[in-house]
Amino acid sequence: MDENVTTAVLEEWVRRFAHLVAENRDHLTELDAAIGDADHGLNMDRGMRAVVAALDAGTPATAGALFSKVGMTLVSTVGGASGPLFGTLFLRMGSTFGDVQTTSAQELAAALRAGLGGVVDRGKAGPQDKTMYDALSPAVEALAAAVADGGDLATGLKDARDAAAAGRDATTPMLARKGRASYLGERSVGHQDPGATTVALLLEAAAETNF
């Protein structure tokens, strides 16, 4: 994996994610209605629309500045826990990228791992807590494994997409132990986690981007 990833490609990923969130807004809200406050899809769509508007006003020149802008916009526009969690994911990725106009597959994998660390620091979630962690962590590991094996980035991101989707699906039978869903106890079992679903959309967007 020696491909160079430009800031323009990373922006394409962000915009593709915004598109998928808009397409799935109602589905995400329905998922959240079962175990949360019924606003996750609406909040994430509002936040990503704000992100796109911010990028339309001026695209940052570096990968770090791009992801920092995305993260700060989400923190300031998305209500509930989603803003701080997804905002921190992007902010940590941005700080890991730093002021570079191109980045490598290895650096992308490292940034995604740093983003996971930010989510853990912010939300204190771990495996099988029925949160976005359960989709994000497998995706991080899948991309890291692909990088270590020397495969191409596009294949690695498809592996990460598949791992995130499997992690998303695995949240359905889980008992929620963090967040608003944890208040429901046993009633949280049998419902797919909306945060994990949104993470799966993020990795789906990456797999669909021309890296």
C-alpha positions in Angstrom: 0.0 0.0 0.0 2.0 3.0 -1.2 -0.8 5.1 -2.6 -0.9 8.8 -1.9 -4.3 10.1 -0.8 -4.9 13.7 -1.6 -7.0 16.1 0.5 -9.4 16.4 -2.5 -10.1 12.6 -2.2 -10.6 12.9 1.5 -13.1 15.7 0.9 -14.9 13.4 -1.6 -15.2 10.8 1.1 -16.7 13.4 3.5 -19.2 14.6 0.9 -20.2 11.0 0.0 -20.8 10.4 3.7 -23.0 13.4 3.9 -25.0 12.1 0.9 -25.5 8.7 2.5 -26.6 10.2 5.8 -29.2 12.3 3.9 -30.4 9.2 2.0 -30.7 7.2 5.3 -31.9 10.1 7.5 -35.4 8.6 8.1 -34.0 5.1 8.7 -31.5 6.3 11.2 -34.3 8.3 13.0 -36.5 5.2 13.1 -33.7 3.1 14.6 -33.2 5.8 17.2 -36.9 6.0 17.9 -36.8 2.4 19.2 -34.0 2.9 21.7 -33.2 6.6 21.9 -34.6 10.1 21.4 -35.8 9.7 17.8 -33.5 12.4 16.5 -30.2 10.7 15.4 -30.9 10.8 11.7 -32.2 14.4 11.8 -29.3 15.5 13.8 -26.6 13.8 11.7 -28.2 15.1 8.5 -28.3 18.6 9.8 -24.7 18.3 10.9 -23.4 16.9 7.6 -25.4 19.5 5.6 -23.6 22.1 7.7 -20.3 20.4 6.9 -21.0 20.5 3.2 -21.9 24.1 3.4 -18.7 24.9 5.2 -16.7 23.0 2.6 -18.5 24.8 -0.2 -17.5 28.1 1.4 -13.8 27.1 1.2 -12.0 23.7 1.2 -9.1 23.5 3.6 -5.7 22.8 1.9 -4.5 20.1 4.2 -6.0 16.8 5.5 -5.7 17.9 9.1 -7.5 21.2 8.5 -10.2 19.4 6.5 -11.0 16.8 9.2 -10.7 19.4 11.9 -13.3 21.6 10.1 -15.6 18.6 9.8 -15.3 17.7 13.4 -15.8 21.3 14.7 -18.8 21.7 12.5 -20.4 18.5 13.8 -19.7 19.4 17.5 -21.3 22.8 17.0 -24.4 21.8 15.0 -25.3 18.2 16.1 -27.3 17.8 19.2 -27.2 15.0 21.8 -24.3 12.6 22.1 -23.8 12.3 18.3 -22.2 15.7 17.9 -19.4 15.2 20.4 -18.8 11.6 19.4 -18.7 12.0 15.7 -17.1 15.4 16.0 -14.3 13.9 18.2 -13.8 11.1 15.6 -13.1 13.6 12.9 -11.1 16.0 15.2 -8.7 13.2 16.3 -8.3 12.1 12.7 -7.5 15.6 11.8 -4.9 16.0 14.5 -3.3 12.8 13.4 -3.1 13.8 9.7 -1.6 17.2 10.5 -0.7 19.8 7.9 -0.1 17.6 4.9 -1.8 17.8 1.5 -1.3 14.1 0.8 -1.3 11.1 3.1 -0.6 7.4 2.8 -2.7 4.4 3.4 -0.8 3.7 6.6 -1.5 7.2 7.8 -5.1 6.9 7.0 -5.3 3.7 9.0 -3.5 5.3 11.9 -5.9 8.3 11.7 -8.9 6.1 11.8 -7.5 4.3 14.9 -6.9 7.6 16.5 -10.5 8.6 15.8 -11.6 5.4 17.5 -9.5 6.4 20.5 -11.2 9.7 20.6 -14.6 8.0 20.6 -13.5 5.8 23.5 -12.2 8.8 25.5 -15.4 10.7 24.9 -18.0 8.0 25.3 -16.2 5.5 27.5 -17.7 2.7 25.4 -16.1 -0.7 24.7 -16.9 -4.0 22.9 -20.6 -5.1 23.0 -21.8 -2.0 24.7 -24.2 -1.5 21.7 -22.7 1.7 20.4 -20.8 3.1 17.4 -17.7 1.4 18.8 -19.1 -2.0 17.8 -18.9 -1.0 14.1 -15.9 1.3 14.2 -13.5 -0.9 16.1 -13.8 -3.9 13.6 -13.4 -1.4 10.7 -10.2 0.0 12.2 -8.8 -3.5 12.7 -9.8 -4.6 9.2 -8.1 -1.6 7.6 -5.0 -2.0 9.8 -4.7 -5.7 8.7 -5.0 -4.8 5.1 -2.3 -2.2 5.4 0.0 -4.7 7.2 -0.6 -7.3 4.5 0.4 -4.8 1.8 -2.9 -4.8 -0.1 -4.2 -1.9 -2.1 -6.1 0.8 -0.2 -9.4 0.3 -2.1 -9.5 -3.3 -1.0 -8.6 -2.4 2.5 -11.5 0.1 2.7 -13.9 -2.5 1.3 -12.7 -4.8 4.1 -13.3 -2.1 6.6 -16.8 -1.4 5.1 -17.7 -5.1 5.5 -16.3 -5.3 9.0 -18.3 -2.2 10.0 -21.5 -3.6 8.5 -21.0 -6.9 10.4 -20.4 -4.9 13.6 -23.5 -2.9 13.0 -25.6 -6.0 12.5 -24.1 -7.6 15.6 -25.5 -4.7 17.8 -29.1 -6.0 17.3 -29.1 -8.8 19.9 -26.9 -6.8 22.3 -28.0 -5.4 25.6 -27.2 -1.7 25.6 -24.7 -0.7 28.3 -24.0 2.9 27.3 -26.0 5.9 26.2 -29.7 6.6 26.1 -30.4 3.0 25.1 -29.0 1.6 28.3 -31.9 3.1 30.2 -34.2 0.6 28.5 -32.4 -2.5 29.9 -33.7 -5.7 28.3 -35.9 -3.7 26.0 -32.9 -2.5 24.1 -32.3 -6.1 22.9 -33.5 -6.7 19.3 -32.8 -3.2 18.0 -30.0 -2.1 15.7 -27.9 0.7 17.1 -28.2 3.9 15.1 -24.7 5.1 15.9 -23.2 1.9 14.7 -25.4 2.2 11.6 -24.0 5.7 10.9 -20.4 4.4 11.3 -21.2 1.7 8.7 -22.4 4.5 6.3 -19.1 6.3 6.9 -17.1 3.2 5.9 -19.5 2.6 3.0 -18.8 6.1 1.8 -15.0 5.4 2.0 -15.4 2.2 0.0 -17.4 4.1 -2.7 -14.8 6.9 -2.9 -12.1 6.8 -5.6 -9.1 6.3 -3.3 
